[in-house]
Amino acid sequence: MAVHGSCHCGRVRIEAPSAPAWVADCNCSLCRRLAWRVAYFPPDEVRISGETLAYIWGDRMIGIHHCPVCGCGTHWRTLGEDFGRMGVNARLLDGFDESAVEVRKFDNAG
């Protein structure tokens, strides 16, 4: 069953195919500062509506999108190579309960 969510101001809406069974807790410099919990989905199964801006850094492989009005980080997409997945900020999904999913630690601080 599809799940929905939005940024704080509601201008960016997210529709994902299902609630995530697990989320990533990445400790890279950006994810740590943004406090994201990332859920992964095939890109063709996620619908993002509303304007976003992409922040591109590091190896320039992904664009980290956020709402230009309220600043909430919404999702990331690849900038070239297709990884077969995209990341959605699970904390923006309606009814997301971190205690009800597995949180996998990703060590990307290197």
C-alpha contacts under 8 A as a table, 3 or more apart, distances in Angstrom:
res1	aa1	res2	aa2	distance
1	M	17	P	6.26
1	M	18	S	5.23
1	M	19	A	7.75
2	A	15	E	6.65
2	A	16	A	5.60
2	A	17	P	4.31
2	A	18	S	4.70
2	A	19	A	7.31
3	V	15	E	5.73
3	V	16	A	5.34
3	V	17	P	6.31
3	V	18	S	5.47
3	V	19	A	6.03
3	V	93	L	6.88
3	V	94	D	7.12
4	H	13	R	7.36
4	H	14	I	5.47
4	H	15	E	4.53
4	H	16	A	6.40
4	H	93	L	5.63
4	H	94	D	5.86
5	G	13	R	5.87
5	G	14	I	5.00
5	G	15	E	6.58
5	G	92	L	5.36
5	G	93	L	4.00
5	G	94	D	4.95
6	S	9	C	7.79
6	S	10	G	5.34
6	S	11	R	7.33
6	S	12	V	5.54
6	S	13	R	4.36
6	S	14	I	5.64
6	S	74	T	7.91
6	S	92	L	5.67
6	S	93	L	6.72
6	S	94	D	7.82
7	C	10	G	5.18
7	C	11	R	6.74
7	C	12	V	5.58
7	C	13	R	6.79
7	C	67	C	6.87
7	C	70	C	7.34
7	C	72	C	5.60
7	C	73	G	7.67
7	C	74	T	6.78
7	C	92	L	6.24
8	H	70	C	6.27
8	H	72	C	6.63
9	C	12	V	7.82
9	C	69	V	7.34
9	C	70	C	5.92
10	G	13	R	6.51
11	R	50	G	5.73
11	R	51	E	7.49
11	R	67	C	7.44
11	R	69	V	7.91
12	V	48	I	6.96
12	V	49	S	5.61
12	V	50	G	4.50
12	V	51	E	6.54
12	V	52	T	7.27
12	V	67	C	6.44
12	V	74	T	7.87
13	R	48	I	5.75
13	R	49	S	5.16
13	R	50	G	6.48
14	I	46	V	7.32
14	I	47	R	5.86
14	I	48	I	4.80
14	I	49	S	6.63
14	I	93	L	7.54
15	E	46	V	5.70
15	E	47	R	5.06
15	E	48	I	6.54
16	A	19	A	7.48
16	A	41	F	7.55
16	A	45	E	6.49
16	A	46	V	4.74
16	A	47	R	6.64
17	P	41	F	7.89
17	P	45	E	6.02
17	P	46	V	6.63
19	A	96	F	7.79
20	P	23	V	6.72
20	P	39	A	5.95
20	P	40	Y	7.69
20	P	90	A	7.76
20	P	101	V	7.37
21	A	101	V	5.64
21	A	102	E	6.68
22	W	39	A	6.85
22	W	101	V	5.17
22	W	102	E	4.51
22	W	103	V	5.73
22	W	104	R	7.03
23	V	37	R	5.69
23	V	38	V	5.21
23	V	39	A	4.84
23	V	40	Y	7.55
23	V	90	A	7.42
23	V	101	V	7.13
23	V	102	E	6.42
23	V	103	V	5.09
23	V	104	R	6.16
24	A	37	R	5.50
24	A	38	V	5.00
24	A	39	A	6.61
24	A	103	V	5.79
24	A	104	R	4.93
24	A	105	K	6.01
24	A	106	F	6.46
25	D	31	C	7.92
25	D	36	W	7.12
25	D	37	R	5.52
25	D	38	V	6.98
25	D	103	V	6.35
25	D	104	R	5.85
25	D	105	K	4.82
25	D	106	F	5.87
26	C	31	C	5.87
26	C	32	R	6.74
26	C	36	W	7.90
26	C	37	R	7.76
26	C	105	K	6.00
26	C	106	F	4.56
26	C	107	D	6.17
26	C	108	N	6.47
27	N	30	L	7.87
27	N	31	C	6.07
27	N	32	R	5.09
27	N	105	K	7.79
27	N	106	F	6.48
27	N	107	D	5.73
27	N	108	N	5.70
27	N	109	A	5.55
28	C	31	C	5.50
28	C	32	R	5.88
28	C	107	D	7.18
28	C	108	N	4.82
28	C	109	A	4.42
28	C	110	G	7.72
29	S	32	R	5.43
29	S	33	R	6.39
29	S	109	A	6.54
30	L	33	R	5.23
30	L	34	L	6.12
31	C	34	L	4.98
31	C	35	A	5.66
31	C	36	W	5.69
32	R	35	A	5.21
32	R	36	W	7.32
34	L	73	G	7.50
36	W	73	G	7.90
36	W	89	N	5.84
36	W	90	A	7.49
36	W	91	R	7.02
37	R	89	N	5.74
37	R	90	A	5.58
37	R	91	R	6.32
38	V	87	G	5.62
38	V	88	V	5.46
38	V	89	N	4.93
38	V	90	A	5.61
39	A	87	G	5.53
39	A	88	V	5.21
39	A	89	N	6.43
39	A	90	A	5.61
40	Y	85	R	6.02
40	Y	86	M	5.56
40	Y	87	G	4.67
40	Y	88	V	6.34
41	F	45	E	6.83
41	F	46	V	7.02
41	F	85	R	5.16
41	F	86	M	5.59
41	F	87	G	6.60
41	F	88	V	7.71
42	P	45	E	5.53
42	P	46	V	7.09
42	P	84	G	5.61
42	P	85	R	4.29
42	P	86	M	6.16
43	P	46	V	5.53
43	P	77	R	7.92
43	P	84	G	6.89
43	P	85	R	5.49
43	P	86	M	5.45
44	D	47	R	7.75
51	E	67	C	6.82
51	E	68	P	7.41
52	T	65	H	5.81
52	T	66	H	5.33
52	T	67	C	4.90
52	T	68	P	6.09
53	L	65	H	5.30
53	L	66	H	5.49
53	L	67	C	6.46
53	L	68	P	6.20
54	A	63	G	5.11
54	A	64	I	5.14
54	A	65	H	4.25
54	A	66	H	6.51
55	Y	63	G	5.53
55	Y	64	I	5.00
55	Y	65	H	6.22
55	Y	66	H	7.95
56	I	60	R	5.76
56	I	61	M	7.91
56	I	62	I	6.52
56	I	63	G	4.95
56	I	64	I	6.39
57	W	60	R	5.31
57	W	62	I	7.96
57	W	63	G	7.87
58	G	61	M	7.87
60	R	63	G	7.50
60	R	79	L	7.34
61	M	78	T	5.84
61	M	79	L	5.38
61	M	80	G	6.81
61	M	81	E	7.69
62	I	76	W	6.39
62	I	77	R	5.46
62	I	78	T	4.24
62	I	79	L	5.13
63	G	76	W	5.44
63	G	77	R	5.46
63	G	78	T	6.27
63	G	79	L	6.45
64	I	73	G	7.29
64	I	74	T	7.86
64	I	75	H	6.15
64	I	76	W	4.44
64	I	77	R	6.89
65	H	73	G	5.85
65	H	74	T	5.71
65	H	75	H	5.35
65	H	76	W	5.68
65	H	77	R	7.93
66	H	71	G	5.68
66	H	72	C	5.33
66	H	73	G	4.11
66	H	74	T	5.19
66	H	75	H	7.18
67	C	70	C	5.82
67	C	71	G	4.86
67	C	72	C	5.49
67	C	73	G	6.63
67	C	74	T	7.05
68	P	71	G	5.58
73	G	89	N	6.80
74	T	88	V	6.13
74	T	89	N	5.34
74	T	92	L	7.31
75	H	86	M	7.42
75	H	87	G	5.37
75	H	88	V	4.24
75	H	89	N	5.60
76	W	86	M	5.94
76	W	87	G	5.09
76	W	88	V	6.55
77	R	86	M	5.25
77	R	87	G	6.84
78	T	81	E	6.53
78	T	82	D	6.45
78	T	83	F	7.16
78	T	86	M	7.14
82	D	85	R	7.57
83	F	86	M	7.61
89	N	92	L	5.85
89	N	93	L	7.58
90	A	93	L	5.34
90	A	96	F	6.72
91	R	96	F	6.19
92	L	96	F	7.51
93	L	96	F	5.49
97	D	100	A	5.48
97	D	101	V	7.20
98	E	101	V	5.62
98	E	102	E	7.81
98	E	103	V	7.60
99	S	102	E	7.72
107	D	110	G	7.54
